[in-house]
Amino acid sequence: MPILQRTEGRPIGLWLPEAAYSRETMDSFRESARQASLEQDSISDSIQTAYLIADARQFAHPPAVGQAWARVESTEVLLAIARDHHLSGEFAFGATTTSEFLASVRSRGNGSLLVANDLESLLANPMQADRFESIVHSLREGGVHVVPPIPPGNAPMFALVDNSSWSDYDDTLSRGITSDTRWTGLRRSDGLVVSRIHRNQPISQLWKHAFTLATERVETAVRRDALHLLESVGATRRPHVLRRLAVAYGRHWFRDHYQAQGVSTNETDFGRSTEDLLGSKVDVEIAGFLARGYVLMLMGTRSDPRFWDNPDTRVTFQNVVLLVQSLRDLAEANVRAKDPGRAAALGRLLRATFLEFADWHARGEFAALQNVPSWETTEAAWYSSLESEVPERSPADVMKRATMFALAPAGEWPGGDPLLSVEETVADTGHIAGEAHGEWKNPRWCEHGPG
């Protein structure tokens, strides 16, 4: 649960990543909201009356034009506001003039409409801000009421589709409804792996499924090892303590920022926080490696490289580096806690996931996806998707390249033999589609530079 400030009774809009929706996520939110309300009574009204932001294409039967608000079926009380996909796209990416956009709004008749996009798309170029201001000004001049979302007292019931998002591939929609194919590489309707066109060649999206599995395995291992370490020192309420340790480490890490915001030096002192949470049960350095490993795991899953069709991007690279360091920190904590066996197990996991990622096809990891013959699941398609986009700098696939970079200079692993011999490492990757149009000093690949 993020830190929220009281909003004078005004409810909070829940803008989940890519507006991805699942009942499991909402159940988790409601439980978190319940716990937060107990700890922070001042924000309970804002949390309990929160509404969900979704795309109209995420509803099983989209609300009628001009009817933006809906009550989510199966939740009874949760309100959702449906984003107008076409208008939002025109607002952020379109070339329509101000008058054309106003005409498009008027064509929808009376009622409520939601136009929403993320900040990254809204500020895609320096001219966008002026265009947006002009559009909003013209709408208001034309009598259109432009305001933040104001939830109604009641709304008709509609069903949101599980595992839907607002940014799915248009050509993989099912009856006009979005799914999460962009993120999984698979169509939920039939389980088939899809392909896209990257650099004028088809590229299998099987790597996304594999990356999901690898990330889940690392995340699970980090969480379990962290909880096991806390259990070994007799900590109670271990999930609660783990979250508190992570917060304490974050405040220590960014203490200059927190202190500038008025947080006391005592509250940014990790040693003091560890003492408050665990007493003298655990050495502060063990707690530090545990907390940093947990925080790095969270950082390694905060930005999703599966949005793009190719794996060889700076986002994939940074995620893998963070997850590798997370595993290494937990291994170091285990060694210091005199449990070298668990440290060695984490090393084996790292080797089996990111270091040997290219071997997954040969290991039979995708056998269940190969019941229906298709090019996307062939060995040739798999290896083609992982080809280095910076062969002049490194022939290794991006997963191995990032792992080598994280383990440099000697490939050492806490309490054991080096995992690999690291001779030369680079942090260069391929360009992200959509960014390559910029005036790059090196247009062929994304160069890593100091500072």
Buried (B, 14 or more C-beta within 10 A) or exposed (E): BEEBEEEEEBBBBBEBBBBBBBEEBBEEBBEEBEEBBEEBEEBBBBBBBBBBBBBBBBBEEBBEBEBBBBBBBEBEEBBBBBBBBEBBBBBBEBEBEBEEBBEBBEEBEEEBBBBBBBEEBBEEEEEBEEBBEEBBEBBEEEEBEEEEBEBEEEBEEBEBBBBBBBBBBEEBBBEEBBBBBBBBBBBBEEEBBBBBEBEEEBBBBBBBBBBBBBBEEBBEBBBEBBBBBBEBBEBEEBEEBBEBBBBBBBBBBBBEEBBEEEBEEEBBBBEBBBBEBBEEBBBBEBBBBBBBBBBBBBBBBEBBBBBBBBBBBBBBBBBBBBBBBBBBBBBBBBBBBEBBEBBBBBBEBBBBBBBBBBEBBEEEBBEEBBEEEBEBBBEEBBBBBBBBBBEEBBEBBBBBBBBBBBBBEEBBBBBBEEBBEBEEBBBBBBBBBEEBEEEEEEEBBBBEEEE
